[in-house]
Amino acid sequence: MTLHNTLAIHRKAAGLTQAQLAERVSVSRKTINTVENAVFIPSTVLALKLAQALGQPVEVLFSLEPPT
Amino acid sequence: MAVNVVARIRTLSNIAIVLVIAAFLFAIWLGEGRLSEQWVWILGSVAVAGIVAQLLASLIFRNQIAAAWDEQAQYLNRQSYVFGYWLVMATFLTFFVLIQLGVMRPDAAFFFMGPALIGPSAYMAFAALRGRTD
């Protein structure tokens, strides 16, 4: 099962680079990159941290269904 | 773009030990199985140097540890040990069969089990080169 995400969209809307977002949630830029590209599935904790950092509900960032 | 020194030194250490072990095996092949004692010191020195470098980097760049060992790095590290286990298991079983067939001596099998421990380092190095970690 694939976890779909709109992380890149909301990150760019917030005016953040991958490195800046990575620093805010204490992960590497590579992790942000692989999450955005659906290569790595984040833990619940990291998903919540990303949602908090971007000021979005976690279900807006991540979903089991492709974003509309 | 700022480099994560802790992660970068970890990767370089893994690549270094992989390259040295590969060179070691190539040297044995070139020398038709004869081993120069200096290789033992080279292998050990590279491994210890990598450990010391990672320790120093972690002490000097403490604020980079969290990012260097984020959940993806921890996941890859666990996977590297799984890979290393199965590599050693496959090597052991292969050597066991070769010994039973009389193709390999037990002391040679024991000797070559050492390089089989390269698994975790190789896995982490490959993961870094694939862009999964710094």
Backbone of each chain as ProteinMPNN parsed JSONL, in Angstrom:
{"seq_chain_A": "MTLHNTLAIHRKAAGLTQAQLAERVSVSRKTINTVENAVFIPSTVLALKLAQALGQPVEVLFSLEPPT", "coords_chain_A": {"N_chain_A": [[0.867, -1.2, 0.0], [0.546, 2.189, -0.83], [1.653, 5.241, 0.58], [0.37, 8.313, 0.121], [1.394, 11.704, -0.386], [1.348, 15.242, 0.2], [3.443, 16.75, 0.777], [5.587, 18.201, -0.421], [4.211, 20.183, -1.795], [2.962, 21.715, 0.218], [5.199, 22.412, 1.651], [6.604, 24.052, -0.118], [4.709, 26.026, -0.365], [4.872, 27.141, 2.101], [7.219, 28.398, 1.859], [9.64, 27.136, 2.287], [12.761, 25.443, 2.045], [13.891, 22.066, 1.402], [15.947, 21.527, 3.139], [15.575, 23.447, 5.13], [13.091, 22.73, 6.199], [13.788, 20.225, 7.104], [15.57, 20.855, 9.131], [13.856, 22.026, 10.967], [12.374, 19.895, 11.906], [14.249, 18.228, 12.843], [15.53, 16.245, 11.227], [17.357, 14.691, 8.515], [18.081, 16.327, 5.363], [17.913, 14.538, 3.304], [16.06, 12.721, 4.247], [13.664, 14.223, 4.226], [13.503, 14.57, 1.488], [13.237, 11.888, 0.566], [10.852, 11.202, 1.791], [9.059, 12.972, 0.553], [9.188, 11.985, -2.031], [7.999, 9.601, -1.704], [9.573, 7.429, -1.119], [10.461, 6.764, 1.372], [8.614, 5.927, 4.223], [7.34, 7.941, 6.669], [7.475, 7.85, 10.289], [4.752, 7.874, 12.673], [5.231, 9.858, 14.524], [7.093, 11.54, 13.199], [5.525, 12.31, 11.034], [3.569, 13.796, 12.339], [5.152, 15.801, 13.399], [5.99, 17.05, 11.045], [3.547, 17.97, 10.1], [2.916, 19.78, 12.1], [5.04, 21.567, 11.809], [4.469, 22.656, 9.355], [2.032, 23.724, 9.755], [-0.308, 22.377, 9.127], [-3.064, 20.022, 9.041], [-2.354, 16.608, 9.79], [-3.573, 14.741, 8.174], [-3.974, 16.112, 5.875], [-1.496, 16.325, 4.796], [-0.664, 13.663, 4.483], [-2.004, 10.702, 3.073], [-3.988, 7.773, 2.365], [-5.192, 7.637, -0.003], [-4.787, 8.843, -3.352], [-3.99, 12.304, -3.768], [-6.525, 14.689, -4.54]], "CA_chain_A": [[0.0, 0.0, 0.0], [1.334, 3.407, -0.957], [1.24, 6.415, 1.348], [0.464, 9.496, -0.707], [1.64, 12.906, 0.411], [1.402, 16.558, -0.459], [4.446, 17.443, 1.581], [6.331, 19.18, -1.225], [3.321, 21.304, -2.121], [2.792, 22.573, 1.392], [6.516, 22.945, 2.027], [6.891, 25.189, -0.995], [3.753, 27.091, -0.031], [5.374, 27.77, 3.32], [8.47, 29.078, 1.523], [10.762, 26.425, 2.905], [13.513, 24.444, 1.284], [13.914, 20.773, 2.093], [16.908, 21.629, 4.245], [14.964, 24.248, 6.2], [12.071, 21.91, 6.853], [14.511, 19.162, 7.814], [16.122, 21.414, 10.366], [12.76, 22.295, 11.899], [11.878, 18.65, 12.513], [15.423, 17.471, 13.3], [15.902, 15.1, 10.394], [18.247, 15.084, 7.428], [17.408, 16.757, 4.138], [17.655, 13.329, 2.526], [14.81, 12.124, 4.731], [12.566, 15.019, 3.664], [13.456, 14.253, 0.061], [12.703, 10.539, 0.337], [9.43, 11.211, 2.184], [8.327, 13.653, -0.521], [9.165, 11.114, -3.197], [7.343, 8.347, -1.303], [10.557, 6.345, -1.006], [10.509, 6.431, 2.799], [7.376, 6.24, 4.928], [7.707, 8.478, 7.984], [6.759, 7.349, 11.45], [3.643, 8.733, 13.093], [5.823, 11.01, 15.203], [7.647, 12.447, 12.202], [4.413, 12.864, 10.265], [2.936, 14.823, 13.168], [6.096, 16.924, 13.467], [5.924, 17.75, 9.764], [2.269, 18.681, 10.066], [3.036, 20.908, 13.024], [5.987, 22.53, 11.242], [3.862, 23.311, 8.205], [0.747, 24.275, 10.155], [-1.373, 21.681, 8.404], [-3.469, 18.749, 9.647], [-1.524, 15.536, 9.251], [-4.293, 14.032, 7.11], [-3.839, 16.909, 4.643], [-0.165, 16.027, 4.254], [-0.506, 12.244, 4.169], [-3.27, 9.995, 2.901], [-3.911, 6.481, 1.691], [-5.736, 7.853, -1.34], [-4.076, 9.897, -4.082], [-4.595, 13.621, -3.574], [-7.405, 15.118, -5.637]], "C_chain_A": [[0.895, 1.24, 0.0], [0.762, 4.51, -0.079], [1.456, 7.637, 0.464], [0.696, 10.723, 0.166], [1.661, 14.15, -0.45], [2.444, 17.412, 0.246], [5.16, 18.527, 0.788], [5.486, 20.412, -1.515], [3.223, 22.26, -0.944], [4.116, 23.136, 1.881], [6.845, 24.175, 1.19], [5.956, 26.348, -0.703], [4.191, 27.839, 1.219], [6.705, 28.49, 3.082], [9.707, 28.429, 2.11], [11.471, 25.523, 1.899], [13.446, 23.132, 2.056], [14.832, 20.829, 3.31], [16.309, 22.396, 5.426], [13.904, 23.457, 6.95], [12.735, 20.796, 7.659], [15.044, 19.666, 9.149], [15.016, 21.633, 11.403], [12.274, 21.04, 12.607], [13.017, 17.711, 12.885], [15.667, 16.172, 12.541], [16.844, 15.616, 9.301], [17.441, 15.549, 6.218], [17.056, 15.55, 3.277], [16.348, 12.674, 2.963], [13.607, 12.889, 4.2], [12.396, 14.669, 2.189], [12.827, 12.894, -0.201], [11.25, 10.428, 0.787], [8.597, 11.833, 1.067], [8.181, 12.768, -1.75], [8.581, 9.735, -2.904], [8.292, 7.154, -1.303], [10.618, 5.845, 0.43], [9.201, 6.85, 3.442], [7.729, 6.726, 6.316], [6.919, 7.797, 9.089], [5.624, 8.31, 11.78], [4.183, 10.009, 13.723], [6.349, 12.018, 14.183], [6.543, 13.085, 11.369], [3.734, 13.995, 11.044], [3.85, 16.047, 13.293], [6.06, 17.739, 12.185], [4.637, 18.562, 9.665], [2.321, 19.92, 10.953], [3.935, 21.991, 12.438], [5.373, 23.309, 10.087], [2.48, 23.887, 8.513], [-0.434, 23.658, 9.416], [-1.798, 20.437, 9.186], [-2.681, 17.62, 8.991], [-2.24, 14.804, 8.105], [-4.321, 14.831, 5.804], [-2.497, 16.59, 3.981], [-0.057, 14.583, 3.769], [-1.874, 11.576, 4.053], [-3.03, 8.67, 2.189], [-4.417, 6.577, 0.267], [-4.931, 8.92, -2.05], [-4.768, 11.232, -3.883], [-5.418, 14.035, -4.787], [-6.889, 16.402, -6.275]], "O_chain_A": [[1.875, 1.315, 0.742], [-0.453, 4.693, -0.001], [2.587, 7.958, 0.102], [0.252, 10.774, 1.313], [1.949, 14.113, -1.646], [2.335, 18.637, 0.3], [5.32, 19.648, 1.271], [5.979, 21.54, -1.486], [3.382, 23.471, -1.099], [4.153, 24.221, 2.462], [7.299, 25.196, 1.705], [6.352, 27.511, -0.781], [3.912, 29.028, 1.372], [7.25, 29.115, 3.992], [10.7, 29.099, 2.394], [10.846, 24.926, 1.023], [13.006, 23.089, 3.205], [14.537, 20.262, 4.362], [16.519, 22.03, 6.582], [13.826, 23.506, 8.178], [12.295, 20.468, 8.761], [14.97, 18.974, 10.165], [15.241, 21.437, 12.597], [11.821, 21.094, 13.75], [12.79, 16.543, 13.204], [15.97, 15.137, 13.134], [17.089, 16.817, 9.185], [16.268, 15.207, 6.07], [16.027, 15.539, 2.602], [15.615, 12.134, 2.135], [12.629, 12.278, 3.769], [11.276, 14.494, 1.708], [11.981, 12.758, -1.085], [10.491, 9.64, 0.223], [7.561, 11.294, 0.68], [7.155, 12.807, -2.429], [8.653, 8.824, -3.729], [7.867, 6.01, -1.468], [10.805, 4.654, 0.675], [8.727, 7.969, 3.244], [8.36, 5.993, 7.077], [5.843, 7.244, 8.86], [5.547, 9.412, 11.238], [3.664, 11.101, 13.488], [6.081, 13.214, 14.294], [6.618, 14.268, 11.037], [3.371, 15.023, 10.472], [3.38, 17.185, 13.293], [6.095, 18.969, 12.222], [4.645, 19.701, 9.2], [1.821, 20.982, 10.581], [3.641, 23.181, 12.55], [5.707, 24.472, 9.862], [1.835, 24.469, 7.64], [-1.424, 24.328, 9.121], [-0.99, 19.857, 9.912], [-2.378, 17.666, 7.799], [-1.595, 14.308, 7.18], [-4.652, 14.289, 4.749], [-2.384, 16.589, 2.756], [0.579, 14.319, 2.748], [-2.783, 11.853, 4.836], [-2.021, 8.473, 1.512], [-4.122, 5.725, -0.57], [-4.431, 9.833, -1.395], [-5.996, 11.295, -3.834], [-5.042, 13.759, -5.926], [-7.499, 16.913, -7.214]]}, "seq_chain_B": "MAVNVVARIRTLSNIAIVLVIAAFLFAIWLGEGRLSEQWVWILGSVAVAGIVAQLLASLIFRNQIAAAWDEQAQYLNRQSYVFGYWLVMATFLTFFVLIQLGVMRPDAAFFFMGPALIGPSAYMAFAALRGRTD", "coords_chain_B": {"N_chain_B": [[24.566, 24.443, 0.552], [24.449, 23.068, 3.758], [26.66, 20.641, 5.075], [26.137, 17.593, 6.715], [28.268, 16.728, 9.016], [28.661, 14.576, 10.762], [27.125, 12.522, 9.63], [28.341, 12.418, 7.133], [30.978, 11.622, 7.697], [30.436, 9.157, 8.759], [29.505, 7.824, 6.47], [31.788, 8.003, 4.806], [33.591, 6.494, 6.318], [32.397, 3.985, 6.184], [32.545, 3.524, 3.41], [35.303, 3.526, 3.108], [36.168, 1.241, 4.573], [34.942, -0.736, 3.103], [36.178, -0.485, 0.602], [38.839, -1.015, 1.301], [38.695, -3.657, 2.2], [37.874, -4.845, -0.165], [40.127, -4.341, -1.715], [41.933, -5.833, -0.281], [40.987, -8.483, -0.67], [41.354, -8.609, -3.417], [44.101, -8.375, -3.519], [44.847, -10.768, -2.33], [43.914, -12.523, -4.228], [45.541, -11.797, -6.388], [47.961, -12.504, -5.313], [47.769, -15.163, -5.276], [46.629, -16.391, -3.037], [48.457, -16.071, -1.015], [49.224, -14.259, 1.912], [50.093, -11.034, 2.942], [51.411, -9.84, 5.943], [51.076, -7.204, 6.528], [48.573, -6.425, 5.708], [46.77, -7.08, 7.669], [47.236, -5.162, 9.593], [46.599, -2.898, 8.09], [43.846, -3.216, 7.544], [42.802, -3.307, 10.158], [43.6, -0.784, 11.077], [42.225, 1.002, 9.409], [39.584, 0.396, 10.091], [39.55, 1.062, 12.854], [40.277, 3.747, 12.672], [38.048, 4.772, 11.365], [36.069, 4.398, 13.295], [37.029, 6.031, 15.373], [37.022, 8.498, 14.08], [34.273, 8.878, 13.653], [33.407, 8.995, 16.283], [34.739, 11.303, 17.215], [33.647, 13.215, 15.492], [31.008, 13.137, 16.327], [31.267, 14.127, 18.886], [32.255, 16.685, 18.457], [30.419, 17.882, 16.702], [27.823, 17.95, 17.969], [25.241, 18.939, 17.64], [24.457, 17.974, 15.253], [23.912, 15.343, 15.428], [21.277, 14.368, 15.812], [20.025, 14.76, 13.322], [21.76, 13.288, 11.717], [21.352, 10.745, 12.628], [18.628, 10.247, 12.16], [15.235, 8.935, 11.846], [15.18, 7.566, 9.427], [17.858, 6.95, 8.95], [18.32, 5.327, 11.155], [16.585, 3.241, 10.568], [17.755, 2.283, 8.196], [20.171, 1.468, 9.275], [19.386, -0.64, 10.939], [18.409, -2.364, 8.953], [20.799, -2.836, 7.668], [22.134, -4.494, 9.417], [20.509, -6.718, 9.317], [20.929, -7.46, 6.667], [23.682, -7.95, 6.857], [23.7, -10.136, 8.586], [22.448, -12.165, 7.037], [24.247, -12.274, 4.936], [26.565, -13.232, 6.164], [25.556, -15.667, 7.031], [24.996, -16.953, 4.58], [27.577, -17.061, 3.567], [28.835, -18.666, 5.459], [27.42, -21.099, 5.144], [28.079, -21.69, 2.512], [30.856, -22.004, 2.696], [30.899, -24.156, 4.426], [29.882, -26.222, 2.856], [31.884, -26.274, 0.889], [34.074, -27.057, 2.403], [33.266, -29.609, 3.167], [33.305, -30.803, 0.706], [35.937, -30.905, 0.298], [37.245, -28.885, -0.984], [37.969, -26.591, 0.24], [40.009, -25.459, 2.959], [39.486, -25.722, 6.516], [40.778, -23.718, 8.063], [41.233, -21.731, 6.216], [38.625, -21.1, 5.573], [37.747, -19.996, 7.992], [39.394, -17.79, 8.043], [38.474, -16.305, 5.822], [35.938, -15.69, 6.635], [36.081, -13.361, 7.962], [36.22, -11.032, 6.132], [33.573, -11.311, 5.328], [32.124, -9.968, 7.146], [31.706, -7.51, 6.208], [29.224, -6.768, 5.423], [27.18, -4.975, 6.834], [28.484, -2.421, 6.676], [28.837, -2.154, 3.92], [26.176, -2.11, 3.083], [25.204, 0.263, 4.297], [26.897, 2.122, 3.074], [26.145, 1.845, 0.415], [23.479, 2.643, 0.609], [23.813, 5.328, 1.217], [25.074, 6.23, -1.104], [22.978, 5.898, -2.83], [21.409, 7.945, -2.128], [19.811, 7.841, 0.13], [20.676, 8.552, 2.589], [22.934, 10.892, 4.161]], "CA_chain_B": [[23.87, 23.493, 1.423], [25.317, 22.641, 4.834], [26.917, 19.209, 5.111], [26.076, 16.969, 8.036], [29.598, 16.141, 9.17], [28.554, 13.274, 11.43], [26.643, 11.564, 8.624], [29.321, 12.311, 6.055], [32.101, 10.818, 8.177], [29.928, 7.781, 8.843], [29.501, 7.279, 5.116], [33.175, 7.854, 4.346], [34.165, 5.371, 7.062], [31.847, 2.751, 5.601], [33.124, 3.35, 2.074], [36.727, 3.219, 3.264], [36.382, -0.147, 4.983], [34.524, -1.579, 1.985], [37.235, -0.42, -0.419], [40.041, -1.675, 1.803], [38.454, -5.096, 2.183], [37.888, -5.259, -1.57], [41.534, -4.341, -2.124], [42.53, -6.971, 0.424], [40.616, -9.708, -1.379], [42.005, -8.542, -4.725], [45.523, -8.651, -3.286], [44.982, -12.212, -2.096], [43.722, -13.173, -5.522], [46.748, -11.55, -7.178], [49.074, -13.225, -4.712], [47.416, -16.584, -5.311], [46.309, -16.916, -1.716], [49.448, -15.751, 0.016], [48.824, -13.038, 2.603], [51.124, -10.229, 3.576], [50.961, -9.503, 7.294], [50.747, -5.78, 6.631], [47.154, -6.233, 5.451], [46.053, -7.152, 8.944], [47.377, -3.837, 10.207], [45.873, -1.925, 7.263], [42.415, -3.403, 7.79], [42.495, -2.877, 11.523], [43.798, 0.665, 11.205], [41.115, 1.699, 8.733], [38.373, 0.202, 10.898], [39.677, 1.857, 14.078], [40.251, 5.163, 12.279], [36.653, 5.12, 11.081], [35.353, 4.481, 14.574], [37.511, 7.219, 16.081], [36.545, 9.676, 13.343], [32.852, 9.047, 13.931], [33.275, 9.417, 17.674], [35.161, 12.703, 17.309], [32.652, 14.04, 14.8], [29.812, 13.209, 17.181], [31.575, 14.969, 20.047], [32.458, 18.072, 18.017], [29.214, 18.384, 16.039], [26.716, 17.336, 18.712], [23.946, 19.405, 17.147], [24.153, 17.293, 14.003], [23.682, 13.927, 15.682], [19.863, 14.029, 15.629], [19.759, 14.657, 11.886], [22.567, 12.203, 11.152], [20.762, 9.471, 13.046], [17.168, 10.357, 12.166], [14.58, 7.625, 11.795], [15.531, 6.831, 8.218], [19.196, 6.409, 9.171], [18.181, 4.223, 12.105], [15.955, 2.154, 9.825], [18.774, 1.726, 7.308], [21.157, 0.804, 10.113], [18.814, -1.941, 11.313], [18.396, -3.177, 7.741], [22.173, -3.226, 7.34], [22.476, -5.641, 10.255], [19.772, -7.863, 8.766], [21.688, -7.843, 5.48], [24.945, -8.517, 7.297], [23.43, -11.472, 9.14], [22.193, -13.13, 5.962], [25.476, -12.421, 4.165], [27.439, -14.133, 6.916], [24.932, -16.996, 7.011], [25.227, -17.532, 3.255], [29.004, -17.339, 3.455], [29.114, -19.822, 6.313], [26.875, -22.307, 4.527], [28.88, -21.958, 1.316], [32.148, -22.534, 3.143], [30.657, -25.483, 5.009], [29.785, -27.171, 1.736], [33.202, -26.372, 0.246], [34.934, -27.844, 3.284], [32.817, -30.998, 3.078], [33.72, -31.308, -0.603], [37.389, -30.943, 0.261], [37.736, -27.804, -1.836], [38.448, -25.497, 1.093], [40.485, -25.869, 4.279], [38.762, -25.01, 7.584], [41.455, -22.497, 8.513], [40.98, -20.719, 5.186], [37.228, -20.678, 5.733], [37.7, -19.104, 9.149], [40.06, -16.551, 7.641], [37.65, -15.537, 4.906], [34.703, -15.237, 7.283], [36.313, -11.982, 8.393], [35.686, -10.087, 5.148], [32.112, -11.424, 5.202], [31.527, -9.019, 8.085], [31.61, -6.234, 5.517], [27.833, -6.538, 5.061], [26.529, -3.734, 7.297], [29.153, -1.236, 6.127], [28.522, -2.072, 2.497], [24.76, -1.717, 2.962], [25.083, 1.69, 4.638], [27.586, 2.894, 2.048], [25.304, 1.802, -0.779], [22.306, 3.469, 0.885], [24.238, 6.726, 1.107], [25.325, 6.523, -2.52], [21.666, 5.949, -3.481], [20.732, 9.163, -1.708], [18.899, 7.625, 1.244], [21.231, 9.223, 3.754], [24.097, 11.704, 3.805]], "C_chain_B": [[24.844, 22.952, 2.473], [25.446, 21.124, 4.828], [26.79, 18.718, 6.543], [27.368, 16.181, 8.211], [29.532, 14.754, 9.789], [28.127, 12.207, 10.421], [27.684, 11.344, 7.537], [30.511, 11.451, 6.484], [31.679, 9.36, 8.346], [29.974, 7.122, 7.479], [30.916, 7.039, 4.607], [33.864, 6.688, 5.045], [33.68, 4.05, 6.482], [32.444, 2.486, 4.223], [34.579, 2.933, 2.174], [36.938, 1.756, 3.613], [35.969, -1.103, 3.868], [35.624, -1.631, 0.923], [38.484, -1.163, 0.031], [39.861, -3.198, 1.802], [38.45, -5.625, 0.744], [39.323, -5.321, -2.091], [42.272, -5.526, -1.51], [42.245, -8.278, -0.31], [41.267, -9.762, -2.763], [43.486, -8.866, -4.583], [45.762, -10.135, -3.046], [44.857, -12.954, -3.404], [44.955, -13.012, -6.413], [47.906, -12.374, -6.665], [48.83, -14.708, -4.627], [47.26, -17.158, -3.901], [47.327, -16.591, -0.639], [49.113, -14.378, 0.6], [50.038, -12.333, 3.191], [50.589, -9.737, 4.913], [50.533, -8.05, 7.409], [49.274, -5.524, 6.413], [46.332, -6.281, 6.734], [46.079, -5.793, 9.616], [46.606, -2.781, 9.414], [44.372, -2.013, 7.545], [42.028, -2.889, 9.177], [42.599, -1.373, 11.693], [42.657, 1.449, 10.565], [39.83, 1.578, 9.555], [38.415, 1.075, 12.154], [39.62, 3.349, 13.759], [38.829, 5.623, 11.999], [35.847, 5.29, 12.359], [35.739, 5.75, 15.319], [36.998, 8.492, 15.407], [35.068, 9.935, 13.629], [32.622, 9.525, 15.358], [33.625, 10.903, 17.819], [34.14, 13.626, 16.646], [31.397, 14.205, 15.658], [30.044, 14.111, 18.383], [31.669, 16.448, 19.648], [31.179, 18.666, 17.444], [27.969, 17.752, 16.681], [25.356, 17.724, 18.136], [23.549, 18.74, 15.836], [23.807, 15.823, 14.202], [22.228, 13.539, 15.376], [19.525, 13.844, 14.153], [20.53, 13.501, 11.249], [21.979, 10.836, 11.464], [19.242, 9.591, 13.16], [16.556, 8.985, 11.894], [14.902, 6.861, 10.526], [16.928, 6.204, 8.367], [19.144, 5.225, 10.132], [17.563, 3.005, 11.421], [16.981, 1.472, 8.918], [19.83, 0.964, 8.101], [20.659, -0.575, 10.547], [18.8, -2.885, 10.104], [19.807, -3.65, 7.382], [22.603, -4.426, 8.171], [21.744, -6.9, 9.791], [20.506, -8.4, 7.543], [22.989, -8.527, 5.87], [24.78, -9.922, 7.845], [23.275, -12.494, 8.023], [23.423, -13.321, 5.088], [26.416, -13.397, 4.859], [26.874, -15.552, 6.905], [25.181, -17.69, 5.675], [26.695, -17.907, 3.073], [29.367, -18.59, 4.251], [28.64, -21.121, 5.655], [27.671, -22.688, 3.277], [30.213, -22.583, 1.703], [31.991, -23.934, 3.718], [30.618, -26.545, 3.913], [31.154, -27.366, 1.086], [34.169, -27.197, 1.089], [34.571, -29.319, 3.175], [33.252, -31.63, 1.752], [35.235, -31.39, -0.726], [38.018, -29.856, -0.588], [38.382, -26.693, -1.015], [38.919, -26.048, 2.43], [39.71, -25.099, 5.343], [39.454, -23.726, 8.022], [41.288, -21.379, 7.477], [39.547, -20.2, 5.285], [37.099, -19.689, 6.892], [38.295, -17.751, 8.781], [39.141, -15.679, 6.786], [36.267, -15.183, 5.465], [34.848, -13.79, 7.729], [35.767, -10.96, 7.401], [34.174, -10.176, 4.971], [31.396, -10.47, 6.158], [31.354, -7.629, 7.468], [30.154, -5.821, 5.27], [27.21, -5.227, 5.512], [27.165, -2.465, 6.721], [28.829, -1.058, 4.655], [27.089, -1.596, 2.285], [24.586, -0.232, 3.221], [25.755, 2.567, 3.582], [26.733, 2.972, 0.786], [24.06, 2.668, -0.591], [22.644, 4.952, 0.754], [24.454, 7.113, -0.351], [24.018, 6.584, -3.308], [20.868, 7.176, -3.059], [19.762, 8.99, -0.554], [19.381, 8.321, 2.502], [22.456, 10.004, 3.313], [25.379, 10.883, 3.836]], "O_chain_B": [[25.915, 22.446, 2.14], [24.469, 20.409, 4.605], [27.282, 19.357, 7.472], [27.541, 15.108, 7.632], [30.269, 13.856, 9.383], [28.706, 11.122, 10.372], [27.885, 10.22, 7.075], [30.996, 10.635, 5.7], [32.467, 8.445, 8.107], [30.432, 5.987, 7.348], [31.205, 5.985, 4.041], [34.643, 5.969, 4.42], [34.46, 3.113, 6.31], [32.806, 1.353, 3.906], [35.039, 2.083, 1.412], [37.791, 1.094, 3.02], [36.574, -2.162, 3.703], [35.954, -2.701, 0.413], [39.117, -1.86, -0.763], [40.78, -3.934, 1.443], [38.958, -6.713, 0.472], [39.686, -6.243, -2.82], [43.127, -6.14, -2.148], [43.149, -9.081, -0.541], [41.678, -10.827, -3.223], [44.06, -9.552, -5.428], [46.759, -10.693, -3.503], [45.599, -13.9, -3.666], [45.366, -13.946, -7.101], [48.725, -12.879, -7.434], [49.588, -15.435, -3.985], [47.704, -18.27, -3.617], [47.068, -16.821, 0.543], [48.762, -13.452, -0.13], [50.886, -12.943, 3.842], [49.452, -9.274, 5.004], [49.731, -7.696, 8.273], [48.755, -4.509, 6.878], [45.316, -5.597, 6.856], [45.068, -5.329, 10.143], [46.025, -1.869, 10.001], [43.715, -0.995, 7.76], [41.063, -2.142, 9.339], [41.778, -0.76, 12.375], [42.187, 2.442, 11.12], [39.082, 2.545, 9.693], [37.436, 1.746, 12.481], [38.993, 4.122, 14.484], [38.451, 6.739, 12.357], [35.043, 6.214, 12.483], [34.877, 6.461, 15.836], [36.592, 9.441, 16.078], [34.661, 11.08, 13.825], [31.751, 10.357, 15.611], [32.899, 11.66, 18.463], [33.811, 14.687, 17.178], [30.803, 15.282, 15.705], [29.123, 14.784, 18.846], [31.232, 17.337, 20.379], [30.885, 19.838, 17.678], [27.171, 17.103, 16.004], [24.425, 16.919, 18.146], [22.428, 18.922, 15.361], [23.447, 15.134, 13.247], [21.977, 12.506, 14.756], [18.832, 12.899, 13.777], [20.023, 12.82, 10.358], [22.091, 9.896, 10.676], [18.639, 9.106, 14.118], [17.273, 7.997, 11.733], [14.9, 5.63, 10.535], [17.147, 5.064, 7.958], [19.847, 4.234, 9.939], [17.974, 1.872, 11.67], [17.068, 0.245, 8.875], [20.325, -0.068, 7.65], [21.409, -1.551, 10.528], [19.14, -4.062, 10.224], [19.979, -4.747, 6.85], [23.349, -5.28, 7.693], [22.283, -8.005, 9.86], [20.69, -9.607, 7.387], [23.361, -9.55, 5.296], [25.613, -10.795, 7.601], [23.891, -13.56, 8.055], [23.633, -14.408, 4.55], [26.993, -14.278, 4.223], [27.622, -16.522, 6.786], [25.533, -18.869, 5.637], [27.012, -18.945, 2.493], [30.106, -19.454, 3.779], [29.369, -22.112, 5.617], [27.907, -23.868, 3.02], [30.643, -23.572, 1.109], [32.849, -24.795, 3.52], [31.228, -27.609, 4.024], [31.539, -28.492, 0.77], [34.985, -27.946, 0.552], [35.449, -30.178, 3.1], [33.529, -32.827, 1.681], [35.759, -31.881, -1.726], [39.213, -29.91, -0.877], [39.231, -25.951, -1.509], [38.322, -26.976, 2.976], [39.317, -23.954, 5.116], [38.781, -22.74, 8.324], [41.212, -20.205, 7.84], [39.293, -19.009, 5.102], [36.421, -18.668, 6.776], [37.769, -16.703, 9.156], [39.041, -14.47, 6.999], [35.512, -14.452, 4.825], [33.856, -13.073, 7.86], [34.949, -10.116, 7.767], [33.552, -9.218, 4.512], [30.206, -10.199, 5.999], [30.91, -6.694, 8.134], [29.881, -4.665, 4.948], [26.756, -4.442, 4.679], [26.456, -1.54, 6.324], [28.577, 0.057, 4.197], [26.825, -0.774, 1.408], [23.905, 0.46, 2.464], [25.241, 3.63, 3.236], [26.614, 4.029, 0.167], [23.631, 3.35, -1.522], [21.846, 5.734, 0.237], [24.061, 8.199, -0.776], [23.952, 7.248, -4.343], [19.776, 7.418, -3.573], [18.968, 9.89, -0.278], [18.584, 8.644, 3.383], [22.961, 9.799, 2.209], [26.457, 11.411, 3.562]]}, "name": "protein", "num_of_chains": 2, "seq": "MTLHNTLAIHRKAAGLTQAQLAERVSVSRKTINTVENAVFIPSTVLALKLAQALGQPVEVLFSLEPPTMAVNVVARIRTLSNIAIVLVIAAFLFAIWLGEGRLSEQWVWILGSVAVAGIVAQLLASLIFRNQIAAAWDEQAQYLNRQSYVFGYWLVMATFLTFFVLIQLGVMRPDAAFFFMGPALIGPSAYMAFAALRGRTD"}
